[in-house]
Amino acid sequence: MNISFHAKQRLKERCGFTKKSYERMAEKAFNEGITHKQTRGRLNKWITSLFFKNCNANNIRIYGDNAYIFCGETLVTVISIPSNIKRDMDKMIEK
C-alpha cells in the first residue's frame, strides 16, 4: 500500500490523523470500505462524479465520513462526504 504525499497532507488536514495512522487507515479503507458497487442513490451519483473528476482513480472507497480515492493500490487523496449525503448514507448502502 502506497500513500502519495498529497494524500498524507489530506489525511492530516481533513481527518486529523498522525503519521503513525496513515498506513493503517489507508489499509482499513481499502479493505473494509464501502465500494462504489455497494452504494445507491445520491451517494452512488456522488461517487460516480468523483470518478469522472479523477480519471486516474479506479478504486473509490467510503470509510467513515470520508471518500478514499485510490489509483491501483496507491492512496491519492481523501475527500469528506458532503453533509447532505451523510444524513442519508445509511439508507443508500446496500446491506
All heavy atoms as an XYZ file, in Angstrom:
780
protein
N       0.852     -1.178      0.000
C       0.000      0.000      0.000
C       0.892      1.234      0.000
O       1.730      1.408      0.876
C      -0.879     -0.044      1.253
C      -1.680      1.184      1.513
S      -3.237      1.374      0.664
C      -3.924     -0.214      0.660
N       0.710      2.069     -0.995
C       1.451      3.329     -1.095
C       0.509      4.483     -0.791
O      -0.678      4.415     -1.087
C       2.029      3.510     -2.500
C       3.050      2.458     -2.834
O       3.834      2.064     -1.989
N       3.038      1.988     -4.063
N       1.066      5.538     -0.239
C       0.284      6.736      0.055
C       1.031      7.923     -0.534
O       2.200      8.145     -0.213
C       0.101      6.929      1.573
C      -0.554      5.701      2.184
C      -0.722      8.171      1.853
C      -0.608      5.713      3.695
N       0.361      8.668     -1.396
C       1.004      9.820     -2.023
C       1.211     10.937     -0.994
O       0.558     10.974      0.046
C       0.157     10.344     -3.181
O      -1.019     10.949     -2.699
N       2.126     11.834     -1.315
C       2.382     12.978     -0.440
C       1.110     13.809     -0.255
O       0.786     14.243      0.850
C       3.512     13.842     -1.026
C       3.819     15.056     -0.209
C       4.490     14.952      0.993
C       3.407     16.314     -0.638
C       4.762     16.077      1.761
C       3.677     17.441      0.120
C       4.350     17.326      1.319
N       0.376     13.996     -1.344
C      -0.874     14.758     -1.299
C      -1.875     14.087     -0.340
O      -2.525     14.768      0.454
C      -1.477     14.865     -2.701
C      -2.793     15.555     -2.744
N      -2.912     16.923     -2.713
C      -4.056     15.069     -2.804
C      -4.200     17.252     -2.749
N      -4.912     16.137     -2.810
N      -1.985     12.768     -0.423
C      -2.908     12.039      0.448
C      -2.499     12.175      1.914
O      -3.362     12.319      2.792
C      -2.969     10.578      0.048
N      -1.205     12.145      2.182
C      -0.733     12.318      3.563
C      -1.133     13.693      4.102
O      -1.576     13.825      5.243
C       0.780     12.145      3.643
C       1.222     10.715      3.475
C       2.734     10.600      3.516
C       3.158      9.166      3.292
N       4.610      8.995      3.279
N      -0.991     14.712      3.265
C      -1.397     16.061      3.679
C      -2.893     16.099      3.970
O      -3.329     16.701      4.946
C      -1.076     17.067      2.582
C       0.386     17.371      2.432
C       0.609     18.369      1.305
O       0.009     18.258      0.235
N       1.475     19.341      1.565
N      -3.697     15.471      3.105
C      -5.155     15.492      3.274
C      -5.593     14.676      4.484
O      -6.533     15.047      5.173
C      -5.864     14.982      2.013
C      -5.647     15.848      0.793
C      -6.085     17.299      1.050
N      -5.544     18.183      0.045
C      -4.537     19.030      0.249
N      -3.966     19.120      1.425
N      -4.106     19.797     -0.715
N      -4.924     13.556      4.756
C      -5.250     12.759      5.942
C      -5.014     13.565      7.217
O      -5.787     13.501      8.155
C      -4.428     11.467      5.971
C      -4.886     10.371      5.022
C      -3.813      9.294      4.907
C      -6.185      9.768      5.500
N      -3.943     14.331      7.217
C      -3.636     15.162      8.381
C      -4.614     16.332      8.485
O      -5.171     16.597      9.546
C      -2.199     15.684      8.279
C      -1.779     16.488      9.476
C      -0.333     16.916      9.369
C       0.075     17.710     10.585
N       1.451     18.171     10.513
N      -4.851     17.001      7.353
C      -5.680     18.199      7.323
C      -7.163     17.896      7.560
O      -7.821     18.541      8.370
C      -5.495     18.866      5.964
C      -6.359     20.063      5.702
C      -6.205     20.520      4.260
O      -5.063     20.614      3.773
O      -7.239     20.767      3.625
N      -7.697     16.932      6.851
C      -9.142     16.676      6.868
C      -9.585     15.655      7.893
O     -10.725     15.683      8.347
C      -9.595     16.227      5.481
C      -9.389     17.317      4.452
C      -9.788     16.886      3.077
N      -9.574     17.996      2.144
C      -9.435     17.848      0.855
N      -9.507     16.656      0.299
N      -9.231     18.900      0.083
N      -8.683     14.737      8.249
C      -9.066     13.670      9.175
C      -8.385     13.793     10.536
O      -8.809     13.158     11.500
C      -8.726     12.310      8.576
S      -9.455     12.021      6.965
N      -7.315     14.566     10.601
C      -6.596     14.742     11.859
C      -5.732     13.550     12.235
O      -5.381     13.377     13.401
N      -5.354     12.711     11.269
C      -4.546     11.532     11.555
C      -3.081     11.915     11.721
O      -2.601     12.881     11.143
C      -4.661     10.493     10.440
C      -6.042      9.917     10.292
C      -6.542      9.618      9.053
C      -6.841      9.676     11.390
C      -7.810      9.084      8.896
C      -8.106      9.153     11.256
C      -8.595      8.847     10.002
N      -2.376     11.118     12.492
C      -0.941     11.316     12.682
C      -0.182     10.445     11.686
O      -0.760      9.596     11.020
C      -0.524     10.921     14.112
O      -0.824      9.537     14.300
C      -1.255     11.752     15.143
N       1.131     10.635     11.616
C       1.955      9.879     10.691
C       1.853      8.373     10.934
O       1.895      7.587     10.002
C       3.416     10.313     10.799
C       3.673     11.689     10.265
C       5.125     12.064     10.397
C       5.350     13.482      9.906
N       6.743     13.895     10.037
N       1.707      7.979     12.183
C       1.610      6.559     12.516
C       0.337      5.919     11.976
O       0.315      4.730     11.681
C       1.661      6.361     14.029
C       2.993      6.638     14.664
C       2.939      6.356     16.138
C       4.276      6.600     16.792
N       4.229      6.309     18.230
N      -0.713      6.699     11.855
C      -2.003      6.119     11.469
C      -2.304      6.194      9.973
O      -3.278      5.611      9.516
C      -3.128      6.790     12.250
O      -3.153      8.163     12.003
N      -1.477      6.876      9.177
C      -1.726      6.984      7.733
C      -1.889      5.618      7.086
O      -2.882      5.327      6.429
C      -0.595      7.720      7.015
C      -0.397      9.176      7.342
C       0.805      9.790      7.074
C      -1.407      9.938      7.898
C       1.009     11.129      7.348
C      -1.220     11.279      8.181
C      -0.005     11.868      7.909
O       0.188     13.187      8.182
N      -0.873      4.786      7.246
C      -0.840      3.469      6.601
C      -1.999      2.593      7.084
O      -2.674      1.950      6.295
C       0.498      2.784      6.908
C       0.699      1.486      6.189
C       1.309      1.667      4.822
O       1.911      2.712      4.551
O       1.146      0.742      4.019
N      -2.226      2.601      8.379
C      -3.286      1.772      8.958
C      -4.663      2.175      8.436
O      -5.462      1.323      8.044
C      -3.242      1.882     10.489
C      -4.219      0.999     11.202
C      -3.986      1.028     12.710
N      -3.809      2.353     13.255
C      -4.796      3.118     13.690
N      -6.028      2.711     13.630
N      -4.547      4.321     14.190
N      -4.937      3.463      8.387
C      -6.242      3.927      7.921
C      -6.412      3.712      6.420
O      -7.508      3.379      5.960
C      -6.445      5.403      8.274
C      -6.674      5.634      9.748
S      -7.971      4.622     10.471
C      -9.394      5.199      9.604
N      -5.358      3.868      5.662
C      -5.429      3.620      4.221
C      -5.755      2.148      3.959
O      -6.598      1.830      3.114
C      -4.128      4.011      3.543
N      -5.120      1.255      4.697
C      -5.397     -0.173      4.526
C      -6.811     -0.525      4.970
O      -7.486     -1.316      4.316
C      -4.366     -1.003      5.288
C      -3.039     -1.047      4.583
C      -2.076     -2.034      5.201
O      -2.531     -3.032      5.797
O      -0.864     -1.796      5.074
N      -7.263      0.052      6.091
C      -8.631     -0.200      6.546
C      -9.648      0.273      5.520
O     -10.615     -0.419      5.221
C      -8.897      0.503      7.883
C      -8.479     -0.272      9.079
C      -8.972      0.405     10.318
C      -9.544     -0.659     11.202
N     -10.120     -0.184     12.420
N      -9.437      1.461      4.981
C     -10.361      1.998      3.985
C     -10.364      1.116      2.738
O     -11.430      0.833      2.178
C      -9.970      3.426      3.616
N      -9.191      0.660      2.323
C      -9.091     -0.165      1.121
C      -9.758     -1.522      1.323
O     -10.480     -2.006      0.454
C      -7.622     -0.357      0.730
C      -7.432     -1.002     -0.598
C      -7.551     -0.264     -1.768
C      -7.134     -2.349     -0.700
C      -7.374     -0.846     -3.007
C      -6.963     -2.947     -1.937
C      -7.074     -2.192     -3.093
N      -9.528     -2.137      2.464
C     -10.043     -3.490      2.713
C     -11.473     -3.530      3.232
O     -12.229     -4.440      2.891
C      -9.130     -4.228      3.698
C      -7.753     -4.449      3.125
O      -7.587     -4.669      1.941
N      -6.743     -4.367      3.966
N     -11.852     -2.581      4.075
C     -13.157     -2.625      4.729
C     -14.129     -1.566      4.236
O     -15.296     -1.573      4.615
C     -12.971     -2.451      6.246
C     -12.109     -3.521      6.874
C     -11.802     -3.228      8.332
O     -12.539     -2.434      8.963
O     -10.814     -3.789      8.843
N     -13.665     -0.660      3.398
C     -14.508      0.436      2.926
C     -15.622     -0.025      2.003
O     -15.578     -1.110      1.420
N     -16.615      0.816      1.866
C     -17.760      0.540      1.010
C     -17.369      0.864     -0.429
O     -16.869      1.941     -0.716
C     -18.959      1.407      1.451
C     -19.342      1.057      2.881
C     -20.133      1.227      0.509
C     -20.233      2.090      3.533
N     -17.614     -0.066     -1.317
C     -17.254      0.132     -2.722
C     -18.363      0.877     -3.454
O     -19.486      0.994     -2.966
C     -17.021     -1.218     -3.422
O     -18.243     -1.961     -3.396
C     -15.922     -2.005     -2.750
N     -18.034      1.350     -4.629
C     -18.991      2.057     -5.483
C     -20.185      1.157     -5.791
O     -21.333      1.595     -5.776
C     -18.274      2.475     -6.762
C     -19.068      3.383     -7.638
N     -18.636      3.739     -8.877
C     -20.254      4.008     -7.482
C     -19.520      4.538     -9.447
N     -20.515      4.710     -8.618
N     -19.923     -0.101     -6.021
C     -20.962     -1.072     -6.374
C     -21.979     -1.279     -5.243
O     -23.133     -1.603     -5.491
C     -20.302     -2.401     -6.727
C     -21.221     -3.445     -7.269
C     -20.430     -4.671     -7.653
C     -21.345     -5.731     -8.217
N     -20.578     -6.935     -8.581
N     -21.564     -1.084     -4.004
C     -22.429     -1.304     -2.851
C     -23.318     -0.110     -2.518
O     -24.121     -0.187     -1.614
C     -21.588     -1.649     -1.615
C     -20.850     -2.949     -1.741
C     -19.890     -3.153     -0.588
O     -19.178     -2.235     -0.195
N     -19.872     -4.353     -0.057
N     -23.169      0.977     -3.243
C     -23.941      2.181     -2.949
C     -25.093      2.338     -3.920
O     -25.139      1.685     -4.959
C     -23.055      3.432     -3.020
O     -22.559      3.574     -4.347
C     -21.904      3.350     -2.042
N     -26.001      3.242     -3.565
C     -27.112      3.572     -4.457
C     -27.564      4.993     -4.151
O     -27.107      5.603     -3.197
C     -28.249      2.573     -4.306
C     -28.789      2.513     -2.916
C     -29.844      1.459     -2.764
N     -30.359      1.611     -1.408
C     -31.260      0.856     -0.889
N     -31.774     -0.116     -1.574
N     -31.670      1.052      0.336
N     -28.431      5.512     -4.956
C     -28.991      6.843     -4.730
C     -27.984      7.956     -4.885
O     -27.092      7.912     -5.735
N     -28.140      8.992     -4.043
C     -27.286     10.179     -4.146
C     -25.828      9.871     -3.868
O     -24.935     10.473     -4.461
C     -27.780     11.266     -3.189
C     -29.056     11.912     -3.648
C     -29.368     13.157     -2.892
N     -29.520     12.874     -1.456
C     -29.676     13.815     -0.540
N     -29.701     15.081     -0.890
N     -29.815     13.488      0.722
N     -25.585      8.930     -2.949
C     -24.204      8.545     -2.648
C     -23.547      7.944     -3.892
O     -22.414      8.274     -4.224
C     -24.154      7.557     -1.484
C     -22.774      7.086     -1.038
C     -21.911      8.261     -0.600
C     -22.897      6.070      0.081
N     -24.262      7.103     -4.605
C     -23.739      6.491     -5.821
C     -23.456      7.555     -6.877
O     -22.416      7.532     -7.535
C     -24.728      5.453     -6.349
C     -24.176      4.692     -7.521
O     -24.078      5.233     -8.617
N     -23.816      3.448     -7.287
N     -24.362      8.496     -7.026
C     -24.164      9.573     -8.011
C     -22.959     10.428     -7.649
O     -22.190     10.841     -8.520
C     -25.412     10.444     -8.106
C     -26.561      9.754     -8.791
C     -27.777     10.646     -8.826
C     -28.961      9.895     -9.414
N     -30.181     10.694     -9.423
N     -22.791     10.694     -6.362
C     -21.658     11.500     -5.914
C     -20.340     10.775     -6.183
O     -19.375     11.376     -6.672
C     -21.809     11.838     -4.432
C     -20.729     12.710     -3.909
C     -20.532     14.034     -4.168
C     -19.664     12.318     -3.033
N     -19.421     14.483     -3.497
C     -18.874     13.458     -2.793
C     -19.324     11.129     -2.412
C     -17.757     13.429     -1.983
C     -18.211     11.097     -1.602
C     -17.440     12.236     -1.398
N     -20.298      9.474     -5.905
C     -19.082      8.696     -6.156
C     -18.798      8.629     -7.657
O     -17.654      8.721     -8.085
C     -19.189      7.283     -5.548
C     -19.224      7.384     -4.020
C     -18.014      6.417     -5.978
C     -19.491      6.083     -3.326
N     -19.840      8.490     -8.456
C     -19.674      8.482     -9.906
C     -19.069      9.796    -10.383
O     -18.167      9.814    -11.223
C     -21.022      8.219    -10.609
O     -21.542      6.971    -10.149
C     -20.864      8.188    -12.113
N     -19.531     10.910     -9.822
C     -18.972     12.213    -10.210
C     -17.507     12.322     -9.798
O     -16.700     12.895    -10.525
C     -19.790     13.358     -9.630
O     -19.576     13.492     -8.244
N     -17.143     11.757     -8.635
C     -15.735     11.750     -8.217
C     -14.892     10.962     -9.206
O     -13.777     11.354     -9.545
C     -15.581     11.119     -6.830
C     -16.030     11.913     -5.630
C     -15.809     11.094     -4.364
C     -15.279     13.216     -5.531
N     -15.434      9.840     -9.653
C     -14.714      9.007    -10.606
C     -14.427      9.768    -11.897
O     -13.325      9.709    -12.437
C     -15.508      7.740    -10.902
C     -14.859      6.847    -11.909
C     -13.756      6.076    -11.575
C     -15.325      6.790    -13.207
C     -13.143      5.271    -12.505
C     -14.721      5.982    -14.148
C     -13.624      5.219    -13.791
N     -15.413     10.514    -12.390
C     -15.212     11.243    -13.640
C     -14.321     12.474    -13.460
O     -13.663     12.898    -14.403
C     -16.550     11.627    -14.272
C     -17.234     10.448    -14.901
C     -18.443     10.000    -14.423
C     -16.648      9.772    -15.949
C     -19.073      8.897    -14.994
C     -17.257      8.673    -16.533
C     -18.474      8.234    -16.052
N     -14.272     13.045    -12.254
C     -13.372     14.172    -11.997
C     -11.934     13.702    -11.841
O     -11.002     14.449    -12.099
C     -13.800     14.923    -10.740
C     -15.057     15.721    -10.907
C     -15.448     16.371     -9.597
C     -16.815     17.008     -9.708
N     -17.294     17.479     -8.408
N     -11.747     12.475    -11.342
C     -10.421     11.913    -11.090
C     -10.266     10.667    -11.955
O     -10.396      9.552    -11.463
C     -10.263     11.538     -9.612
C     -10.528     12.709     -8.705
O      -9.743     13.631     -8.665
N     -11.637     12.683     -7.989
N      -9.999     10.844    -13.219
C      -9.984      9.727    -14.174
C      -8.944      8.664    -13.834
O      -9.100      7.515    -14.219
C      -9.769     10.238    -15.583
S     -11.158     11.221    -16.168
N      -7.875      9.022    -13.143
C      -6.876      8.031    -12.753
C      -7.371      7.153    -11.609
O      -6.838      6.080    -11.382
C      -5.570      8.701    -12.340
C      -4.887      9.371    -13.503
O      -5.072      8.986    -14.650
N      -4.105     10.390    -13.213
N      -8.369      7.624    -10.888
C      -8.896      6.881     -9.748
C      -9.712      5.709    -10.255
O     -10.707      5.869    -10.924
C      -9.769      7.789     -8.893
N      -9.264      4.511     -9.930
C     -10.002      3.336    -10.354
C     -10.598      2.594     -9.174
O     -11.170      1.525     -9.341
C      -9.101      2.404    -11.169
C      -7.881      1.961    -10.405
O      -7.720      2.267     -9.241
N      -7.013      1.246    -11.080
N     -10.466      3.160     -7.993
C     -10.961      2.492     -6.807
C     -11.310      3.557     -5.760
O     -10.419      4.134     -5.148
C      -9.871      1.550     -6.280
C     -10.432      0.492     -5.382
O     -11.564      0.587     -4.921
N      -9.629     -0.515     -5.120
N     -12.581      3.800     -5.556
C     -13.024      4.784     -4.571
C     -13.738      4.038     -3.464
O     -14.646      3.250     -3.721
C     -13.952      5.833     -5.213
C     -13.202      6.596     -6.304
C     -14.487      6.801     -4.157
C     -14.053      7.554     -7.099
N     -13.315      4.269     -2.229
C     -13.902      3.592     -1.077
C     -14.449      4.618     -0.091
O     -13.849      5.663      0.121
C     -12.862      2.745     -0.340
C     -12.206      1.682     -1.178
C     -13.191      0.613     -1.552
N     -12.598     -0.343     -2.447
C     -12.493     -1.640     -2.201
N     -12.947     -2.132     -1.075
N     -11.961     -2.432     -3.079
N     -15.583      4.291      0.509
C     -16.171      5.113      1.559
C     -15.855      4.441      2.885
O     -16.153      3.261      3.077
C     -17.709      5.223      1.396
C     -18.077      5.799      0.038
C     -18.309      6.028      2.537
C     -17.658      7.221     -0.183
N     -15.227      5.174      3.773
C     -14.925      4.642      5.099
C     -15.104      5.784      6.090
O     -14.474      6.835      5.954
C     -13.496      4.095      5.163
C     -13.213      3.333      6.428
C     -13.660      2.027      6.587
C     -12.519      3.915      7.468
C     -13.419      1.327      7.739
C     -12.264      3.227      8.636
C     -12.713      1.928      8.774
O     -12.477      1.234      9.933
N     -15.987      5.592      7.052
C     -16.299      6.661      7.990
C     -17.015      7.786      7.270
O     -17.965      7.554      6.526
N     -16.566      8.993      7.453
C     -17.175     10.169      6.827
C     -16.383     10.667      5.629
O     -16.558     11.799      5.201
C     -17.293     11.310      7.845
C     -18.322     11.025      8.914
O     -19.196     10.170      8.670
O     -18.258     11.652      9.978
N     -15.508      9.817      5.086
C     -14.627     10.247      4.012
C     -14.636      9.281      2.834
O     -14.914      8.094      2.999
C     -13.187     10.367      4.533
C     -13.071     11.374      5.636
O     -13.417     12.534      5.451
N     -12.591     10.958      6.785
N     -14.301      9.820      1.677
C     -14.089      9.010      0.476
C     -12.589      8.935      0.248
O     -11.910      9.965      0.192
C     -14.780      9.636     -0.718
N     -12.076      7.728      0.149
C     -10.659      7.498     -0.091
C     -10.506      7.141     -1.562
O     -11.115      6.181     -2.034
C     -10.143      6.354      0.788
C     -10.133      6.693      2.260
C     -11.299      6.686      3.025
C      -8.945      7.028      2.894
C     -11.284      7.009      4.370
C      -8.923      7.353      4.245
C     -10.092      7.337      4.971
O     -10.076      7.659      6.305
N      -9.718      7.909     -2.280
C      -9.562      7.710     -3.714
C      -8.210      7.057     -3.974
O      -7.166      7.618     -3.648
C      -9.697      9.044     -4.467
C     -11.088      9.628     -4.192
C      -9.466      8.844     -5.952
C     -11.343     10.967     -4.802
N      -8.266      5.863     -4.565
C      -7.075      5.079     -4.858
C      -6.871      4.991     -6.365
O      -7.826      4.965     -7.135
C      -7.232      3.644     -4.330
C      -7.277      3.539     -2.834
C      -8.484      3.616     -2.154
C      -6.117      3.332     -2.111
C      -8.532      3.503     -0.774
C      -6.156      3.210     -0.730
C      -7.366      3.294     -0.061
N      -5.613      4.914     -6.758
C      -5.229      4.596     -8.124
C      -4.428      3.303     -8.011
O      -3.282      3.333     -7.567
C      -4.392      5.709     -8.724
S      -3.882      5.380    -10.410
N      -5.048      2.197     -8.343
C      -4.438      0.896     -8.068
C      -4.449      0.688     -6.564
O      -5.507      0.705     -5.941
N      -3.276      0.529     -5.982
C      -3.175      0.399     -4.529
C      -2.496      1.616     -3.902
O      -2.003      1.554     -2.776
C      -2.424     -0.876     -4.164
C      -3.236     -2.120     -4.436
C      -2.647     -3.351     -3.782
O      -1.736     -3.220     -2.939
O      -3.101     -4.435     -4.123
N      -2.500      2.723     -4.607
C      -1.915      3.962     -4.096
C      -3.030      4.923     -3.705
O      -3.884      5.254     -4.529
C      -1.028      4.622     -5.162
O       0.000      3.715     -5.541
C      -0.411      5.905     -4.641
N      -3.021      5.345     -2.454
C      -3.996      6.337     -1.998
C      -3.596      7.686     -2.567
O      -2.479      8.158     -2.356
C      -4.039      6.397     -0.470
C      -5.013      7.388      0.139
C      -6.453      7.063     -0.255
C      -4.883      7.418      1.646
N      -4.520      8.296     -3.312
C      -4.229      9.556     -3.986
C      -4.707     10.748     -3.166
O      -3.989     11.729     -3.010
C      -4.870      9.586     -5.393
C      -4.608     10.897     -6.088
C      -4.369      8.430     -6.221
N      -5.938     10.672     -2.642
C      -6.476     11.769     -1.847
C      -7.636     11.280     -0.993
O      -8.127     10.168     -1.160
C      -6.904     12.957     -2.731
O      -7.146     14.096     -1.907
C      -8.141     12.640     -3.539
N      -8.056     12.134     -0.087
C      -9.186     11.865      0.793
C     -10.117     13.070      0.715
O      -9.669     14.209      0.796
C      -8.720     11.669      2.251
C      -9.885     11.422      3.168
C      -7.708     10.548      2.345
N     -11.401     12.791      0.534
C     -12.402     13.851      0.428
C     -13.515     13.589      1.426
O     -13.973     12.454      1.555
C     -12.990     13.905     -0.999
C     -11.891     14.210     -2.013
C     -14.111     14.917     -1.096
C     -12.330     14.138     -3.443
N     -13.949     14.624      2.121
C     -15.069     14.488      3.055
C     -16.375     14.339      2.288
O     -16.579     14.984      1.259
C     -15.167     15.707      3.965
O     -14.025     15.795      4.771
N     -17.244     13.499      2.803
C     -18.552     13.319      2.182
C     -19.412     14.525      2.548
O     -19.448     14.936      3.707
C     -19.209     12.023      2.685
C     -18.344     10.829      2.310
C     -20.618     11.868      2.125
C     -18.775      9.529      2.934
N     -20.118     15.122      1.585
C     -20.971     16.286      1.871
C     -22.029     15.963      2.935
O     -22.537     14.840      3.000
C     -21.636     16.594      0.529
C     -20.748     15.975     -0.487
C     -20.135     14.775      0.163
N     -22.358     16.943      3.747
C     -23.275     16.724      4.868
C     -24.663     16.277      4.429
O     -25.300     15.483      5.113
C     -23.378     17.977      5.731
O     -23.849     19.058      4.962
N     -25.146     16.762      3.281
C     -26.473     16.352      2.833
C     -26.503     14.873      2.435
O     -27.533     14.223      2.527
C     -26.967     17.228      1.674
C     -26.111     17.114      0.442
O     -24.932     16.779      0.511
N     -26.683     17.400     -0.701
N     -25.382     14.327      2.041
C     -25.307     12.904      1.705
C     -25.065     12.072      2.963
O     -25.584     10.968      3.081
C     -24.217     12.662      0.647
C     -24.615     13.352     -0.659
C     -23.999     11.181      0.407
C     -23.590     13.277     -1.746
N     -24.304     12.601      3.913
C     -24.046     11.885      5.168
C     -25.338     11.545      5.896
O     -25.483     10.463      6.443
C     -23.182     12.730      6.106
C     -21.736     12.712      5.815
C     -21.007     13.510      6.878
C     -19.688     14.003      6.378
N     -19.011     14.860      7.341
N     -26.289     12.481      5.888
C     -27.555     12.269      6.594
C     -28.301     11.037      6.082
O     -28.917     10.329      6.858
C     -28.454     13.496      6.476
C     -28.078     14.594      7.422
C     -29.055     15.744      7.349
N     -28.409     16.785      6.550
C     -28.950     17.462      5.572
N     -30.203     17.267      5.252
N     -28.282     18.367      4.907
N     -28.240     10.819      4.792
C     -28.985      9.726      4.180
C     -28.120      8.488      3.903
O     -28.589      7.557      3.272
C     -29.598     10.193      2.854
C     -30.527     11.364      3.037
O     -31.089     11.505      4.135
O     -30.689     12.146      2.082
N     -26.902      8.492      4.374
C     -25.953      7.453      3.982
C     -26.396      6.043      4.373
O     -26.226      5.108      3.601
C     -24.571      7.734      4.561
C     -23.479      7.204      3.677
S     -21.910      7.993      3.932
C     -21.350      7.201      5.383
N     -26.970      5.864      5.538
C     -27.384      4.523      5.962
C     -28.422      3.932      5.018
O     -28.445      2.735      4.779
C     -27.937      4.550      7.384
C     -26.861      4.844      8.405
O     -25.682      4.550      8.112
O     -27.194      5.360      9.491
N     -29.291      4.773      4.487
C     -30.334      4.315      3.570
C     -29.764      3.970      2.187
O     -30.350      3.201      1.455
C     -31.411      5.382      3.401
C     -32.131      5.737      4.653
C     -33.107      6.859      4.344
C     -33.234      7.777      5.539
N     -33.944      8.994      5.224
N     -28.620      4.568      1.838
C     -28.084      4.439      0.497
C     -27.101      3.306      0.322
O     -26.568      3.114     -0.754
C     -27.415      5.745      0.087
C     -28.371      6.878     -0.087
S     -27.509      8.280     -0.748
C     -27.643      9.412      0.623
N     -26.836      2.558      1.376
C     -25.865      1.477      1.302
C     -26.613      0.162      1.318
O     -27.393     -0.111      2.220
C     -24.869      1.554      2.482
C     -24.110      2.862      2.430
C     -23.922      0.377      2.446
C     -23.313      3.172      3.663
N     -26.363     -0.656      0.310
C     -26.989     -1.974      0.252
C     -26.313     -2.870      1.269
O     -25.113     -2.897      1.387
C     -26.850     -2.572     -1.148
C     -27.612     -1.791     -2.187
C     -27.429     -2.377     -3.578
O     -26.744     -3.399     -3.727
O     -27.992     -1.780     -4.509
N     -27.109     -3.586      1.973
C     -26.550     -4.484      3.008
C     -26.294     -5.862      2.448
O     -26.805     -6.308      1.528
C     -27.524     -4.587      4.173
C     -27.905     -3.216      4.704
C     -27.195     -2.886      5.937
C     -27.592     -1.468      6.339
N     -27.040     -0.937      7.409
